[in-house]
Amino acid sequence: MNINEIMDTVKGLVGEGKLEEAQTFIKDHKNDLGDYYDKAKDLIDGNSSSLLDKAKDLFN
């Protein structure tokens, strides 16, 4: 899987409210994500005001 595919999967899981699955998926692909690992974690960790804002911030 490439980074875009991984991040699309994470966004999809978060959008469906499957946060635990998203966390596991991120951990399983930590090495593949490289610099994007922290951005993927931020989708789940609550660093933004809403899940939608987190998803938007991911690619900015």
N, C-alpha and C positions, 0 to 999 in steps of 0.2 A: 504494500500500500504506500502511496505517496502522501505527502503532508496534506495536500488538498482533500484527498479522500478521507484521511483520518479526521481532519477538522470538520468536514461535512458530517461524518458519522457522529462526532461529539456534539455538534450543533443540533443534529436531529434528536439524539438522545435527551439532551437538555430541554429542547423544545417539547418533547413528549413527557417531560417531568421525570425521566428515568435517571436521576442524578447519581445513584449508586452504580448503575451500569456504566454511566459515563466516566465516573472516577476509575473504575476497574479498567475500562477500555484505555483511558489515558495512561494509567500505570503500565499496562501491557505494551503500549507503543511509545514509551518514554524515549527510548533510543532513536526511534524513527522520527520523533517530533523535533529533536534538537532544541533550537532556540524557541520553538513554538510551544514547548512543554508548559512553561509558565503561563502563556496566554490561554492554553487549553484549561489549565487548572483554574484560572481566574473566572472562567465561565461558570464554574461550580462553587467556588469559594465565597462568593458574596461580596466581592470587591466593588461591584457596581450596584446601582439602585434596582435594577430589574434584569431578568434573563434576556430580554430583548435588547437592552442597552449593552449587555455583555457580548451578545452575538454581533451587534453592529461594531463594537469597539475592536473585535477580533481582527478585522481586516482593514482597520484604519491605521 
